[in-house]
């Protein structure tokens, strides 16, 4: 689970995730698809896609797997 303090940790490029981006990252790390995330959060799939794009850019990675690995390494999401 993400904690407020963890959401505020600086990312590799000094950017910070918004609360919604942090939520999306949590679901990404759980292996949840964009349509599933949209249903869970009650938002449009296109909005989830944009949040995912923002998360990837802020983390400085190119895909969901790399985002998950970096987020776990930095303690932004729980590890398995």
N, CA, C and O atoms as a MOPAC input file, in Angstrom:
PM7 MOZYME 1SCF
protein

 N      0.84000 1    -1.18300 1     0.00000 1
 C      0.00000 1     0.00000 1     0.00000 1
 C      0.88200 1     1.24300 1     0.00000 1
 O      1.91200 1     1.29100 1     0.67200 1
 N      0.46800 1     2.22900 1    -0.75200 1
 C      1.22500 1     3.46900 1    -0.82300 1
 C      0.88900 1     4.35500 1     0.36400 1
 O     -0.27000 1     4.46000 1     0.76600 1
 N      1.88100 1     4.97400 1     0.90700 1
 C      1.68300 1     5.91300 1     2.00100 1
 C      1.92200 1     7.31600 1     1.49000 1
 O      2.69100 1     7.51100 1     0.54800 1
 N      1.27900 1     8.28800 1     2.09100 1
 C      1.44000 1     9.67100 1     1.66800 1
 C      2.88500 1    10.10400 1     1.60500 1
 O      3.28500 1    10.81700 1     0.68400 1
 N      3.67500 1     9.67900 1     2.58000 1
 C      5.08900 1    10.05000 1     2.59100 1
 C      5.81300 1     9.44900 1     1.40100 1
 O      6.68100 1    10.09400 1     0.81400 1
 N      5.46800 1     8.22700 1     1.03900 1
 C      6.14100 1     7.56900 1    -0.07000 1
 C      5.81800 1     8.25400 1    -1.39100 1
 O      6.66600 1     8.31900 1    -2.28200 1
 N      4.61900 1     8.75500 1    -1.52100 1
 C      4.24400 1     9.43500 1    -2.75400 1
 C      5.08300 1    10.68800 1    -2.96700 1
 O      5.25300 1    11.14200 1    -4.09800 1
 N      5.60000 1    11.23900 1    -1.89100 1
 C      6.34900 1    12.47200 1    -1.98700 1
 C      7.85000 1    12.25400 1    -2.17700 1
 O      8.60300 1    13.21900 1    -2.30500 1
 N      8.28400 1    11.01100 1    -2.19600 1
 C      9.71600 1    10.76800 1    -2.40700 1
 C     10.11800 1    11.22600 1    -3.80100 1
 O      9.39700 1    10.98100 1    -4.76800 1
 N     11.25000 1    11.88000 1    -3.90800 1
 C     11.70800 1    12.30900 1    -5.22200 1
 C     11.96300 1    11.09500 1    -6.11900 1
 O     12.43100 1    10.04900 1    -5.66900 1
 N     11.64800 1    11.26900 1    -7.36500 1
 C     11.87800 1    10.22800 1    -8.35100 1
 C     13.22400 1    10.48700 1    -9.01800 1
 O     13.86000 1    11.50700 1    -8.75300 1
 N     13.66100 1     9.57400 1    -9.88000 1
 C     14.99100 1     9.72500 1   -10.47400 1
 C     15.26000 1    11.09400 1   -11.08900 1
 O     16.38000 1    11.59800 1   -11.00500 1
 N     14.24600 1    11.70200 1   -11.70800 1
 C     14.46200 1    12.99800 1   -12.35100 1
 C     13.98500 1    14.16800 1   -11.49000 1
 O     13.87900 1    15.29300 1   -11.97900 1
 N     13.69900 1    13.90900 1   -10.21200 1
 C     13.25800 1    14.95900 1    -9.30200 1
 C     11.76900 1    15.24400 1    -9.36100 1
 O     11.26900 1    16.07200 1    -8.59900 1
 N     11.04500 1    14.56900 1   -10.26100 1
 C      9.58900 1    14.76400 1   -10.37400 1
 C      8.89200 1    14.09700 1    -9.19600 1
 O      9.50700 1    13.33000 1    -8.45500 1
 N      7.62900 1    14.38900 1    -9.02800 1
 C      6.81000 1    13.77100 1    -7.98400 1
 C      5.51600 1    13.27200 1    -8.60800 1
 O      4.96000 1    13.89700 1    -9.51100 1
 N      5.04800 1    12.13300 1    -8.10700 1
 C      3.77900 1    11.59300 1    -8.57300 1
 C      2.63000 1    12.28200 1    -7.85700 1
 O      2.71400 1    12.59200 1    -6.66900 1
 N      1.55300 1    12.51500 1    -8.60300 1
 C      0.33400 1    12.98400 1    -7.95800 1
 C     -0.27500 1    11.80700 1    -7.19900 1
 O      0.13800 1    10.66300 1    -7.39300 1
 N     -1.24000 1    12.07900 1    -6.34900 1
 C     -1.90300 1    10.99100 1    -5.62600 1
 C     -2.53700 1     9.99700 1    -6.59100 1
 O     -2.44900 1     8.78900 1    -6.37100 1
 N     -3.17400 1    10.47900 1    -7.65200 1
 C     -3.80700 1     9.59100 1    -8.62400 1
 C     -2.76500 1     8.76800 1    -9.37300 1
 O     -2.97300 1     7.57700 1    -9.60700 1
 N     -1.65400 1     9.38300 1    -9.74900 1
 C     -0.58600 1     8.63000 1   -10.41500 1
 C     -0.04300 1     7.55300 1    -9.49300 1
 O      0.26800 1     6.45100 1    -9.94500 1
 N      0.07600 1     7.85500 1    -8.21200 1
 C      0.54700 1     6.86300 1    -7.24600 1
 C     -0.44300 1     5.70500 1    -7.14800 1
 O     -0.03300 1     4.54900 1    -7.04100 1
 N     -1.73200 1     6.00200 1    -7.18300 1
 C     -2.74500 1     4.94100 1    -7.17700 1
 C     -2.61500 1     4.06400 1    -8.41200 1
 O     -2.64400 1     2.83600 1    -8.32700 1
 N     -2.47100 1     4.71100 1    -9.55300 1
 C     -2.32600 1     3.97300 1   -10.80800 1
 C     -1.07000 1     3.10800 1   -10.76900 1
 O     -1.10000 1     1.95800 1   -11.20700 1
 N      0.02100 1     3.64100 1   -10.25400 1
 C      1.25500 1     2.87300 1   -10.13700 1
 C      1.05500 1     1.64500 1    -9.25500 1
 O      1.57800 1     0.57300 1    -9.55700 1
 N      0.30900 1     1.79200 1    -8.18100 1
 C      0.02600 1     0.65400 1    -7.31000 1
 C     -0.68900 1    -0.44300 1    -8.09500 1
 O     -0.34100 1    -1.61900 1    -7.98400 1
 N     -1.68300 1    -0.06000 1    -8.88300 1
 C     -2.41900 1    -1.05300 1    -9.67500 1
 C     -1.55100 1    -1.62500 1   -10.78800 1
 O     -1.66100 1    -2.80900 1   -11.10500 1
 N     -0.68800 1    -0.80300 1   -11.38900 1
 C      0.24800 1    -1.31600 1   -12.40200 1
 C      1.12400 1    -2.40600 1   -11.80400 1
 O      1.32100 1    -3.46400 1   -12.40300 1
 N      1.63900 1    -2.13600 1   -10.62600 1
 C      2.53100 1    -3.09100 1    -9.95900 1
 C      1.81000 1    -4.38700 1    -9.61700 1
 O      2.43600 1    -5.43700 1    -9.47700 1
 N      0.49400 1    -4.30600 1    -9.48200 1
 C     -0.31200 1    -5.50200 1    -9.19100 1
 C     -0.66600 1    -6.26400 1   -10.46700 1
 O     -1.31800 1    -7.30600 1   -10.41000 1
 N     -0.23600 1    -5.74100 1   -11.61700 1
 C     -0.49900 1    -6.42100 1   -12.88600 1
 C     -1.87700 1    -6.15100 1   -13.45500 1
 O     -2.37200 1    -6.92300 1   -14.27600 1
 N     -2.49500 1    -5.07800 1   -13.03300 1
 C     -3.84100 1    -4.73300 1   -13.46100 1
 C     -3.80900 1    -3.99800 1   -14.80100 1
 O     -2.96600 1    -3.12600 1   -15.01200 1
 N     -4.72300 1    -4.34900 1   -15.70400 1
 C     -4.78700 1    -3.70800 1   -17.02600 1
 C     -5.41700 1    -2.32100 1   -16.92300 1
 O     -6.06600 1    -1.99600 1   -15.92900 1
 N     -5.22000 1    -1.51500 1   -17.95500 1
 C     -5.81100 1    -0.17300 1   -17.97000 1
 C     -7.33400 1    -0.21100 1   -17.82900 1
 O     -7.87700 1     0.55100 1   -17.02900 1
 N     -8.04700 1    -1.06600 1   -18.57200 1
 C     -9.50400 1    -1.10400 1   -18.39500 1
 C     -9.91500 1    -1.51500 1   -16.97600 1
 O    -10.89900 1    -1.00600 1   -16.43900 1
 N     -9.17100 1    -2.42200 1   -16.38300 1
 C     -9.46400 1    -2.82500 1   -15.00200 1
 C     -9.22000 1    -1.67300 1   -14.02900 1
 O    -10.02400 1    -1.43800 1   -13.12700 1
 N     -8.11400 1    -0.95600 1   -14.21300 1
 C     -7.81300 1     0.19800 1   -13.36300 1
 C     -8.91300 1     1.23900 1   -13.50500 1
 O     -9.35500 1     1.81900 1   -12.51300 1
 N     -9.35600 1     1.47800 1   -14.73600 1
 C    -10.41700 1     2.45100 1   -14.97900 1
 C    -11.67600 1     2.08000 1   -14.20700 1
 O    -12.30200 1     2.93800 1   -13.58400 1
 N    -12.04500 1     0.80500 1   -14.24800 1
 C    -13.24600 1     0.35400 1   -13.53700 1
 C    -13.07900 1     0.49400 1   -12.02700 1
 O    -14.00100 1     0.92400 1   -11.33400 1
 N    -11.90800 1     0.13400 1   -11.52100 1
 C    -11.64800 1     0.21100 1   -10.08100 1
 C    -11.70700 1     1.65600 1    -9.58700 1
 O    -12.29300 1     1.94100 1    -8.54300 1
 N    -11.09600 1     2.56000 1   -10.34600 1
 C    -11.01500 1     3.95900 1    -9.92300 1
 C    -12.20700 1     4.79700 1   -10.37000 1
 O    -12.35600 1     5.94600 1    -9.95400 1
 N    -13.05300 1     4.22100 1   -11.21600 1
 C    -14.22500 1     4.95100 1   -11.68700 1
 C    -13.89200 1     6.09600 1   -12.62700 1
 O    -14.53000 1     7.14800 1   -12.59400 1
 N    -12.87400 1     5.87900 1   -13.47400 1
 C    -12.47600 1     6.89900 1   -14.44200 1
 C    -12.41000 1     6.25500 1   -15.82500 1
 O    -12.49100 1     5.03200 1   -15.94600 1
 N    -12.26500 1     7.06100 1   -16.85300 1
 C    -12.21000 1     6.57000 1   -18.22200 1
 C    -10.88500 1     5.87100 1   -18.50100 1
 O     -9.84900 1     6.22700 1   -17.94100 1
 N    -10.93600 1     4.87300 1   -19.37300 1
 C     -9.72500 1     4.14200 1   -19.75000 1
 C     -8.69200 1     5.07800 1   -20.37400 1
 O     -7.49100 1     4.89400 1   -20.17300 1
 N     -9.14400 1     6.07100 1   -21.12500 1
 C     -8.22600 1     7.04600 1   -21.71500 1
 C     -7.50300 1     7.86200 1   -20.65300 1
 O     -6.34000 1     8.23000 1   -20.81900 1
 N     -8.19900 1     8.13900 1   -19.57000 1
 C     -7.57700 1     8.86800 1   -18.45800 1
 C     -6.51500 1     8.00700 1   -17.79800 1
 O     -5.44500 1     8.50000 1   -17.43900 1
 N     -6.80200 1     6.72500 1   -17.63600 1
 C     -5.80700 1     5.79700 1   -17.07200 1
 C     -4.59300 1     5.75800 1   -17.98300 1
 O     -3.45800 1     5.80600 1   -17.50800 1
 N     -4.82100 1     5.67200 1   -19.28600 1
 C     -3.70100 1     5.63600 1   -20.23800 1
 C     -2.81000 1     6.85700 1   -20.05700 1
 O     -1.58400 1     6.74200 1   -20.06800 1
 N     -3.41400 1     8.01000 1   -19.89200 1
 C     -2.64100 1     9.24100 1   -19.71500 1
 C     -1.87200 1     9.21900 1   -18.39700 1
 O     -0.71600 1     9.64000 1   -18.34300 1
 N     -2.51200 1     8.72700 1   -17.33500 1
 C     -1.81000 1     8.60400 1   -16.05100 1
 C     -0.62200 1     7.65100 1   -16.17800 1
 O      0.45300 1     7.92500 1   -15.64400 1
 N     -0.81100 1     6.54100 1   -16.87700 1
 C      0.27800 1     5.57900 1   -17.07300 1
 C      1.41800 1     6.25100 1   -17.83400 1
 O      2.58400 1     6.09500 1   -17.46900 1
 N      1.09200 1     6.98900 1   -18.87700 1
 C      2.13100 1     7.70400 1   -19.63600 1
 C      2.89800 1     8.66900 1   -18.72900 1
 O      4.12300 1     8.76100 1   -18.80100 1
 N      2.17000 1     9.38000 1   -17.88200 1
 C      2.81600 1    10.33000 1   -16.96200 1
 C      3.71300 1     9.60300 1   -15.95600 1
 O      4.82600 1    10.04900 1   -15.67900 1
 N      3.22900 1     8.48800 1   -15.41400 1
 C      4.01600 1     7.70700 1   -14.45500 1
 C      5.30200 1     7.21500 1   -15.11200 1
 O      6.38400 1     7.34800 1   -14.54000 1
 N      5.18600 1     6.65300 1   -16.29900 1
 C      6.37500 1     6.14600 1   -16.99300 1
 C      7.37800 1     7.27300 1   -17.24100 1
 O      8.58000 1     7.09300 1   -17.04300 1
 N      6.88600 1     8.42400 1   -17.67100 1
 C      7.77500 1     9.56100 1   -17.93200 1
 C      8.44200 1    10.04500 1   -16.64900 1
 O      9.64300 1    10.31400 1   -16.63200 1
 N      7.66700 1    10.15500 1   -15.58100 1
 C      8.23000 1    10.64300 1   -14.31600 1
 C      9.22900 1     9.65600 1   -13.71700 1
 O     10.19700 1    10.06100 1   -13.07200 1
 N      8.99400 1     8.36600 1   -13.93100 1
 C      9.94000 1     7.36300 1   -13.43600 1
 C     11.14100 1     7.21400 1   -14.36300 1
 O     12.15900 1     6.63800 1   -13.98000 1
 N     11.02100 1     7.73100 1   -15.57700 1
 C     12.11500 1     7.63700 1   -16.54000 1
 C     12.28100 1     6.24100 1   -17.10100 1
 O     13.39800 1     5.80400 1   -17.38000 1
 N     11.16000 1     5.53300 1   -17.26800 1
 C     11.18100 1     4.16900 1   -17.80400 1
 C     10.27500 1     4.09100 1   -19.02100 1
 O      9.49500 1     5.00300 1   -19.29200 1
 N     10.39000 1     2.97600 1   -19.75600 1
 C      9.63500 1     2.86900 1   -20.99500 1
 C      8.46800 1     1.89300 1   -20.95000 1
 O      7.67000 1     1.84800 1   -21.88600 1
 N      8.35300 1     1.11300 1   -19.88300 1
 C      7.24700 1     0.15500 1   -19.84300 1
 C      6.80900 1    -0.13000 1   -18.41100 1
 O      7.45400 1     0.26900 1   -17.44200 1
 N      5.68100 1    -0.84300 1   -18.32200 1
 C      5.07000 1    -1.12900 1   -17.02500 1
 C      5.96200 1    -2.00400 1   -16.15100 1
 O      6.01100 1    -1.82300 1   -14.93400 1
 N      6.65700 1    -2.94000 1   -16.75900 1
 C      7.53400 1    -3.83000 1   -15.99800 1
 C      8.66400 1    -3.04500 1   -15.33900 1
 O      8.96900 1    -3.24600 1   -14.16400 1
 N      9.27600 1    -2.15700 1   -16.10200 1
 C     10.35400 1    -1.33100 1   -15.55400 1
 C      9.82200 1    -0.38600 1   -14.48300 1
 O     10.49700 1    -0.13600 1   -13.48500 1
 N      8.61600 1     0.13800 1   -14.68300 1
 C      8.01100 1     1.01500 1   -13.68000 1
 C      7.79000 1     0.25700 1   -12.37700 1
 O      8.06600 1     0.77400 1   -11.29500 1
 N      7.28900 1    -0.97300 1   -12.48700 1
 C      7.05000 1    -1.79800 1   -11.30600 1
 C      8.34900 1    -2.08900 1   -10.57200 1
 O      8.41600 1    -1.97100 1    -9.34900 1
 N      9.38100 1    -2.46900 1   -11.31800 1
 C     10.67100 1    -2.79100 1   -10.69900 1
 C     11.24700 1    -1.57300 1    -9.97000 1
 O     11.70500 1    -1.68600 1    -8.83300 1
 N     11.22300 1    -0.42700 1   -10.61600 1
 C     11.76800 1     0.78400 1   -10.00400 1
 C     10.94300 1     1.19600 1    -8.78600 1
 O     11.49500 1     1.59700 1    -7.76100 1
 N      9.63100 1     1.09400 1    -8.90300 1
 C      8.76000 1     1.47300 1    -7.78700 1
 C      9.00100 1     0.56600 1    -6.57700 1
 O      9.00900 1     1.03800 1    -5.44000 1
 N      9.19400 1    -0.71400 1    -6.81300 1
 C      9.47900 1    -1.63500 1    -5.70600 1
 C     10.84700 1    -1.33900 1    -5.09800 1
 O     11.01100 1    -1.35700 1    -3.87800 1
 N     11.81500 1    -1.06900 1    -5.95000 1
 C     13.17200 1    -0.76100 1    -5.48100 1
 C     13.18500 1     0.48600 1    -4.59900 1
 O     13.91500 1     0.54700 1    -3.61000 1
 N     12.37700 1     1.47100 1    -4.96100 1
 C     12.32400 1     2.72900 1    -4.21100 1
 C     11.31400 1     2.71400 1    -3.08000 1
 O     11.15600 1     3.71000 1    -2.37400 1
 N     10.62400 1     1.58400 1    -2.90100 1
 C      9.66000 1     1.48000 1    -1.81700 1
 C      8.35500 1     2.21900 1    -2.07000 1
 O      7.62900 1     2.53600 1    -1.12700 1
 N      8.05000 1     2.49400 1    -3.33000 1
 C      6.81100 1     3.18700 1    -3.65700 1
 C      5.60800 1     2.25000 1    -3.66500 1
 O      4.47100 1     2.68600 1    -3.48600 1
 N      5.86300 1     0.97000 1    -3.87100 1
 C      4.81200 1    -0.06600 1    -3.82800 1
 C      5.37700 1    -1.26500 1    -3.08700 1
 O      6.59200 1    -1.42300 1    -2.97300 1
 N      4.48900 1    -2.10300 1    -2.58700 1
 C      4.93600 1    -3.31400 1    -1.90700 1
 C      5.54500 1    -4.30300 1    -2.88300 1
 O      5.12600 1    -4.38700 1    -4.03700 1
 N      6.52300 1    -5.04300 1    -2.42200 1
 C      7.16500 1    -6.06700 1    -3.24900 1
 C      6.57300 1    -7.42600 1    -2.99000 1
 O      5.86100 1    -7.62900 1    -2.00700 1
 N      6.86900 1    -8.35400 1    -3.87200 1
 C      6.39900 1    -9.73000 1    -3.70900 1
 C      7.50000 1   -10.58000 1    -3.15200 1
 O      7.30700 1   -11.77800 1    -2.94000 1

